Amino acid sequence: MSPDASQNPLATARTPRGLRVAGLIAAAVIAVAVIAGILSRNVSASRVRQWTEEQAVPTVSVVKPSGDETPVVLDLPGRLEALARAPIYARVSGYLKTWKTDIGTHVKAGELLAEIEAPDVDEQLRQAEADLATAEANAMLARSTAERWQMMLKSNAVSEQQVDEKVGDAAAKDAIVKSQRANVDRLRTQHEFERIVAPFDGMVTARDTDIGALINAGSAAGQQLFVVSDTRRLRVYVNVPQVFAANLPRGTQAKISVPEHENTSYPAVVEAASGAVDVATGTTLLQLSVDNAAGELLPGGYANVRFELPHDTSRVSVPASSLIFDRNGLYVATLDGENRVVLKNVTIARDNGNTVEIATGLDANDRVIETPPDGVVAGTAVHVVDAAANP
């Protein structure tokens, strides 16, 4: 024992008590710290649970179905053709003697285009005219002979058989005259075909012959000599998808544009339709008419045909991202008054790319989820945000 402890018994008596007090204080502090930690952890866990439950509710943006009053513009490729186009072939064989008109020349109906030299036809015509003259002379002699024999029959100078033979001979000679006259008329008509003339008012759009060329008669054996086209008015042929064909009846107005006149459009009107759908393309052929009095449009050329279709005001449009496809069909997710999902079955009228026109199943007052979350089901509660404020 140290000298100090033996000399101060009061200090020796107080030391264990102080230690106990200090231990109690330390224990109290530790208990308070433990309780505070437990309380803090419980609060944090409660906040985590609340945050997790909030995150479990999908956040969506909604849109209202819109009704578009603007017309639907339909641009389709078309082909220009002349109102009337006539390839000119020769009706007689021979050699081209001369041609009078070249490509780009405006001609009138009956105007001379070219002449063919056909000596064979000329000789046949002269021979036929001579044969006709001989037949007429023989017929005249036969008729006068028959008349004289009929007069002699009155005096019983000849028999009736002989008279009938003379009368029959005169009738046969008259028939030969008719046959020869028909042959002459045929050859004269053929002789007139040596002159190639324009069948109607128009423009020469092709010349495929020249002086001295051998000409074969008919379209099968020979080539075309000229092409005459009436370009004062043109036909426009365009293939229209089946879904739009019913909206383009006869009399529908359209606008035509061509690459060589970019800033100019020409009014056209639908005149006829094929009335059938091409199984290979799913389109219907329409024929339009466009005025070309100024000659700015070229037959055979490409043209862009623009139709403006009236919009159906009973239909509404929604974003294409709002559509839901599954094995049961096509749906759109809408919200009720309590922000719970209501799935509505819809049918599409027209797909415009970013938007889709809905034919049935949707009302203009519905709130449509713009981009439904995956696995959304009817009755799911969602949180709605402003799409404009949260792009």
C-alpha positions as CSV (number, residue, x, y, z in Angstrom):
1,M,0.0,0.0,0.0
2,S,1.3,3.4,-0.8
3,P,2.0,5.9,1.9
4,D,-0.7,8.3,0.6
5,A,-3.5,5.7,0.7
6,S,-2.6,4.7,4.2
7,Q,-2.6,8.2,5.3
8,N,-6.1,9.2,3.5
9,P,-8.7,6.6,4.2
10,L,-11.5,8.9,2.9
11,A,-10.1,8.9,-0.6
12,T,-9.8,5.2,-0.5
13,A,-13.5,4.9,0.4
14,R,-14.8,7.3,-2.4
15,T,-12.9,5.7,-5.4
16,P,-15.3,2.7,-6.1
17,R,-18.4,4.9,-5.9
18,G,-17.0,7.3,-8.5
19,L,-16.3,4.5,-10.8
20,R,-19.9,3.2,-10.5
21,V,-21.3,6.7,-11.3
22,A,-19.0,7.1,-14.2
23,G,-20.1,3.7,-15.5
24,L,-23.8,4.5,-15.1
25,I,-23.3,7.8,-17.0
26,A,-21.4,6.0,-19.8
27,A,-24.1,3.4,-20.0
28,A,-26.8,6.1,-20.2
29,V,-24.9,7.8,-23.0
30,I,-24.6,4.6,-24.9
31,A,-28.2,3.7,-24.5
32,V,-29.3,7.2,-25.8
33,A,-27.0,6.8,-28.8
34,V,-28.4,3.3,-29.6
35,I,-32.0,4.5,-29.3
36,A,-31.3,7.5,-31.5
37,G,-29.7,5.3,-34.1
38,I,-32.7,2.9,-34.1
39,L,-35.2,5.7,-34.4
40,S,-33.2,7.3,-37.3
41,R,-33.0,4.0,-39.1
42,N,-36.8,3.4,-38.7
43,V,-37.5,6.9,-40.1
44,S,-35.1,6.2,-43.0
45,A,-36.7,2.9,-43.7
46,S,-40.2,4.5,-43.7
47,R,-39.0,7.1,-46.1
48,V,-37.5,4.4,-48.4
49,R,-40.7,2.5,-48.3
50,Q,-42.7,5.6,-49.2
51,W,-40.3,6.5,-52.0
52,T,-40.5,3.0,-53.4
53,E,-44.2,2.9,-53.3
54,E,-44.3,6.3,-55.1
55,Q,-41.9,5.0,-57.8
56,A,-44.0,1.9,-58.3
57,V,-46.8,4.1,-59.6
58,P,-46.0,4.8,-63.4
59,T,-45.6,8.4,-64.4
60,V,-47.2,9.1,-67.7
61,S,-48.1,12.1,-69.9
62,V,-51.5,12.4,-71.6
63,V,-52.8,14.0,-74.7
64,K,-56.2,14.8,-76.1
65,P,-57.2,13.2,-79.4
66,S,-57.1,16.0,-82.1
67,G,-59.3,16.5,-85.0
68,D,-57.5,17.7,-88.1
69,E,-59.5,20.0,-90.4
70,T,-56.7,20.4,-93.0
71,P,-57.1,18.4,-96.3
72,V,-55.0,15.3,-96.9
73,V,-52.5,15.9,-99.7
74,L,-51.8,12.9,-101.9
75,D,-48.8,13.2,-104.3
76,L,-48.5,10.5,-106.9
77,P,-46.4,9.9,-110.1
78,G,-48.2,10.1,-113.4
79,R,-47.6,9.8,-117.1
80,L,-48.6,12.3,-119.8
81,E,-50.1,11.0,-123.0
82,A,-51.5,12.8,-126.1
83,L,-55.3,13.1,-126.4
84,A,-55.0,11.4,-129.8
85,R,-51.9,9.6,-131.2
86,A,-51.8,8.1,-134.6
87,P,-48.8,6.1,-136.0
88,I,-49.0,6.6,-139.8
89,Y,-48.3,3.5,-142.0
90,A,-48.3,3.2,-145.8
91,R,-51.3,1.5,-147.6
92,V,-49.3,1.0,-150.8
93,S,-45.8,-0.4,-151.4
94,G,-43.2,1.6,-153.2
95,Y,-40.5,4.2,-152.6
96,L,-40.8,7.4,-150.7
97,K,-40.9,10.2,-153.3
98,T,-40.8,13.1,-150.9
99,W,-41.8,14.2,-147.4
100,K,-43.3,17.6,-146.6
101,T,-43.3,17.9,-142.7
102,D,-40.7,17.1,-140.0
103,I,-41.0,16.6,-136.3
104,G,-42.5,19.5,-134.3
105,T,-44.5,20.7,-137.3
106,H,-48.2,21.6,-136.6
107,V,-50.4,20.1,-139.3
108,K,-54.1,20.3,-140.2
109,A,-56.4,17.4,-141.0
110,G,-55.8,16.2,-144.6
111,E,-52.5,18.1,-144.9
112,L,-49.9,16.3,-147.0
113,L,-47.1,14.6,-145.1
114,A,-45.3,12.6,-147.8
115,E,-45.8,11.1,-151.2
116,I,-45.0,7.5,-152.3
117,E,-44.0,6.5,-155.8
118,A,-45.9,3.3,-156.6
119,P,-45.6,2.6,-160.4
120,D,-47.2,-0.9,-160.0
121,V,-50.4,0.6,-158.6
122,D,-50.4,3.2,-161.4
123,E,-50.1,0.6,-164.1
124,Q,-52.8,-1.6,-162.5
125,L,-55.1,1.4,-162.4
126,R,-54.6,2.2,-166.1
127,Q,-55.2,-1.5,-167.0
128,A,-58.3,-1.6,-164.9
129,E,-59.7,1.6,-166.6
130,A,-59.0,0.0,-170.1
131,D,-60.8,-3.2,-169.0
132,L,-63.7,-1.1,-167.8
133,A,-64.0,0.6,-171.1
134,T,-63.9,-2.7,-173.0
135,A,-66.6,-4.1,-170.6
136,E,-68.8,-1.1,-171.1
137,A,-68.5,-1.4,-174.9
138,N,-69.4,-5.1,-174.8
139,A,-72.3,-4.4,-172.5
140,M,-73.7,-1.7,-174.8
141,L,-73.5,-4.0,-177.8
142,A,-75.2,-6.8,-175.9
143,R,-78.0,-4.5,-174.8
144,S,-78.7,-3.2,-178.3
145,T,-78.6,-6.8,-179.7
146,A,-81.0,-8.0,-177.0
147,E,-83.4,-5.1,-177.9
148,R,-83.3,-6.0,-181.7
149,W,-84.0,-9.7,-181.0
150,Q,-87.0,-8.7,-178.8
151,M,-88.4,-6.7,-181.7
152,M,-87.9,-9.6,-184.1
153,L,-89.7,-11.8,-181.6
154,K,-92.9,-9.8,-182.1
155,S,-92.9,-10.8,-185.8
156,N,-92.1,-14.4,-184.9
157,A,-88.8,-14.1,-186.9
158,V,-86.8,-15.7,-184.0
159,S,-87.6,-18.1,-181.2
160,E,-88.0,-17.1,-177.6
161,Q,-85.0,-19.2,-176.6
162,Q,-82.8,-17.2,-178.8
163,V,-84.2,-13.9,-177.4
164,D,-83.6,-15.1,-173.8
165,E,-80.0,-16.0,-174.7
166,K,-79.4,-12.5,-176.0
167,V,-81.1,-10.9,-173.0
168,G,-79.0,-13.1,-170.6
169,D,-75.8,-12.2,-172.4
170,A,-76.6,-8.5,-172.0
171,A,-77.2,-8.9,-168.3
172,A,-73.9,-10.8,-167.9
173,K,-72.1,-8.1,-169.8
174,D,-73.6,-5.5,-167.4
175,A,-72.4,-7.5,-164.4
176,I,-68.9,-7.5,-165.9
177,V,-69.1,-3.7,-166.2
178,K,-70.0,-3.4,-162.5
179,S,-67.1,-5.7,-161.5
180,Q,-64.6,-3.8,-163.6
181,R,-65.9,-0.5,-162.2
182,A,-65.4,-1.7,-158.6
183,N,-61.9,-2.8,-159.5
184,V,-61.2,0.7,-160.9
185,D,-62.6,2.3,-157.8
186,R,-60.4,0.1,-155.6
187,L,-57.3,1.0,-157.5
188,R,-58.1,4.7,-157.5
189,T,-58.5,4.6,-153.8
190,Q,-55.2,2.8,-153.5
191,H,-53.7,5.4,-155.8
192,E,-54.9,8.1,-153.4
193,F,-53.0,6.3,-150.6
194,E,-49.8,7.3,-152.4
195,R,-50.3,10.6,-150.6
196,I,-49.8,10.4,-146.9
197,V,-52.0,12.9,-145.1
198,A,-52.6,13.9,-141.5
199,P,-55.6,12.2,-140.0
200,F,-56.5,15.1,-137.6
201,D,-55.2,18.5,-136.4
202,G,-52.0,18.0,-134.4
203,M,-48.3,17.9,-134.4
204,V,-45.8,15.6,-136.0
205,T,-44.0,13.9,-133.1
206,A,-42.0,11.3,-135.1
207,R,-40.6,10.9,-138.7
208,D,-39.1,7.5,-139.3
209,T,-38.5,7.6,-143.1
210,D,-36.6,9.5,-145.7
211,I,-36.6,10.0,-149.5
212,G,-35.9,6.9,-151.4
213,A,-36.7,4.5,-148.6
214,L,-38.5,1.3,-149.5
215,I,-42.0,1.3,-148.2
216,N,-44.0,-1.8,-147.4
217,A,-47.7,-1.6,-147.1
218,G,-49.4,-2.4,-143.8
219,S,-48.3,-2.1,-140.2
220,A,-47.3,-5.8,-140.0
221,A,-44.7,-5.7,-142.8
222,G,-43.5,-2.2,-142.7
223,Q,-42.5,0.4,-140.1
224,Q,-44.4,3.5,-139.2
225,L,-43.6,6.6,-141.3
226,F,-44.9,9.4,-139.1
227,V,-46.6,9.8,-135.7
228,V,-49.2,12.6,-135.4
229,S,-50.3,13.6,-131.9
230,D,-53.0,15.9,-130.8
231,T,-51.2,17.7,-127.9
232,R,-53.7,20.6,-127.4
233,R,-55.1,18.5,-124.5
234,L,-53.3,15.7,-122.7
235,R,-54.3,12.6,-120.8
236,V,-52.7,11.9,-117.4
237,Y,-52.5,8.3,-116.2
238,V,-51.9,7.7,-112.5
239,N,-52.1,4.7,-110.2
240,V,-54.0,5.5,-107.0
241,P,-53.8,3.2,-103.9
242,Q,-57.0,1.3,-103.3
243,V,-57.7,3.1,-100.0
244,F,-57.9,6.4,-101.8
245,A,-59.7,5.4,-105.0
246,A,-63.2,5.8,-103.5
247,N,-62.4,9.4,-102.6
248,L,-61.5,10.4,-106.2
249,P,-64.7,10.2,-108.2
250,R,-65.1,11.5,-111.7
251,G,-64.8,15.3,-111.7
252,T,-62.3,15.5,-108.9
253,Q,-59.8,18.4,-109.3
254,A,-56.1,17.9,-109.2
255,K,-52.8,19.8,-109.9
256,I,-50.1,18.7,-112.3
257,S,-46.5,19.7,-112.1
258,V,-43.5,18.7,-114.3
259,P,-39.7,18.8,-113.6
260,E,-39.0,21.3,-116.4
261,H,-41.5,23.9,-114.9
262,E,-40.9,23.5,-111.1
263,N,-42.8,26.6,-110.0
264,T,-45.9,26.1,-112.3
265,S,-48.9,23.9,-111.7
266,Y,-51.6,23.0,-114.2
267,P,-55.2,22.2,-113.3
268,A,-56.5,18.8,-114.2
269,V,-59.7,16.8,-113.7
270,V,-60.5,13.1,-113.3
271,E,-62.3,11.9,-116.4
272,A,-62.4,8.1,-116.0
273,A,-61.3,5.2,-113.8
274,S,-60.5,1.6,-114.6
275,G,-63.0,0.3,-112.1
276,A,-60.7,-2.5,-111.0
277,V,-57.7,-3.0,-108.7
278,D,-54.4,-4.3,-110.1
279,V,-53.6,-7.4,-108.0
280,A,-49.8,-6.8,-108.5
281,T,-49.8,-3.2,-107.1
282,G,-53.0,-2.8,-105.3
283,T,-53.8,0.3,-107.2
284,T,-56.6,1.7,-109.5
285,L,-55.7,3.4,-112.7
286,L,-57.2,6.9,-113.1
287,Q,-57.3,9.0,-116.3
288,L,-57.2,12.8,-115.9
289,S,-57.4,15.5,-118.6
290,V,-55.2,18.7,-118.6
291,D,-55.3,21.6,-121.0
292,N,-52.1,22.1,-123.0
293,A,-53.0,24.9,-125.4
294,A,-49.7,26.6,-124.6
295,G,-47.7,23.4,-125.4
296,E,-45.7,23.5,-122.2
297,L,-46.5,19.9,-121.3
298,L,-44.8,17.1,-123.3
299,P,-46.6,13.9,-124.1
300,G,-44.9,10.8,-122.8
301,G,-43.3,12.8,-120.0
302,Y,-43.3,12.3,-116.2
303,A,-45.7,14.4,-114.1
304,N,-46.5,14.8,-110.4
305,V,-50.2,14.6,-109.6
306,R,-51.4,16.2,-106.4
307,F,-54.8,15.5,-105.0
308,E,-56.3,17.3,-101.9
309,L,-58.7,15.0,-100.2
310,P,-61.3,16.3,-97.7
311,H,-60.7,15.3,-94.2
312,D,-63.3,13.3,-92.3
313,T,-64.2,15.4,-89.3
314,S,-65.6,12.4,-87.4
315,R,-62.1,11.0,-87.0
316,V,-59.5,11.9,-84.4
317,S,-55.8,11.5,-84.4
318,V,-53.4,10.3,-81.7
319,P,-49.7,9.8,-81.6
320,A,-48.5,6.6,-83.1
321,S,-46.6,5.9,-79.8
322,S,-49.9,5.6,-77.9
323,L,-51.0,2.4,-79.8
324,I,-50.7,-1.0,-77.9
325,F,-50.6,-4.2,-79.9
326,D,-51.2,-7.6,-78.4
327,R,-52.7,-10.9,-79.3
328,N,-56.2,-9.6,-78.6
329,G,-56.0,-6.7,-81.0
330,L,-55.1,-3.0,-81.1
331,Y,-55.7,-0.8,-78.0
332,V,-55.2,2.8,-76.7
333,A,-54.7,3.4,-73.0
334,T,-56.9,6.1,-71.6
335,L,-57.4,7.4,-68.0
336,D,-60.6,7.7,-66.0
337,G,-61.4,10.4,-63.4
338,E,-59.2,8.7,-60.8
339,N,-56.2,8.4,-63.1
340,R,-56.6,4.7,-63.6
341,V,-55.9,3.0,-66.9
342,V,-58.9,2.2,-69.2
343,L,-58.0,0.2,-72.3
344,K,-60.1,0.9,-75.4
345,N,-60.1,-1.2,-78.5
346,V,-59.7,1.0,-81.7
347,T,-59.5,0.6,-85.4
348,I,-57.1,2.6,-87.7
349,A,-58.5,4.7,-90.6
350,R,-55.1,6.0,-91.9
351,D,-51.5,5.9,-90.8
352,N,-49.9,9.3,-91.3
353,G,-46.5,8.3,-89.8
354,N,-46.1,10.2,-86.5
355,T,-49.9,10.3,-86.0
356,V,-52.6,7.8,-86.6
357,E,-56.2,8.5,-87.5
358,I,-58.7,6.5,-85.4
359,A,-61.9,5.4,-87.1
360,T,-63.7,3.8,-84.1
361,G,-63.3,3.3,-80.4
362,L,-62.1,6.7,-79.2
363,D,-63.8,9.9,-78.2
364,A,-62.4,13.4,-78.6
365,N,-62.7,14.0,-74.8
366,D,-60.7,10.9,-73.8
367,R,-57.3,11.4,-72.1
368,V,-54.9,9.2,-74.0
369,I,-51.5,8.1,-72.5
370,E,-48.9,9.3,-75.0
371,T,-46.4,6.5,-74.3
372,P,-47.9,3.6,-72.3
373,P,-45.4,1.8,-70.0
374,D,-44.7,-1.8,-70.7
375,G,-47.1,-4.3,-69.3
376,V,-49.8,-1.7,-68.6
377,V,-53.1,-3.3,-67.6
378,A,-56.6,-2.0,-67.1
379,G,-57.2,-0.5,-63.6
380,T,-53.5,0.5,-63.0
381,A,-53.1,3.8,-61.1
382,V,-50.7,6.2,-62.7
383,H,-49.2,9.6,-62.0
384,V,-49.9,12.2,-64.6
385,V,-47.4,14.9,-65.6
386,D,-47.6,17.8,-68.0
387,A,-46.0,16.6,-71.3
388,A,-45.2,20.2,-72.2
389,A,-43.4,20.9,-69.0
390,N,-41.5,17.5,-69.1
391,P,-40.4,17.0,-72.7
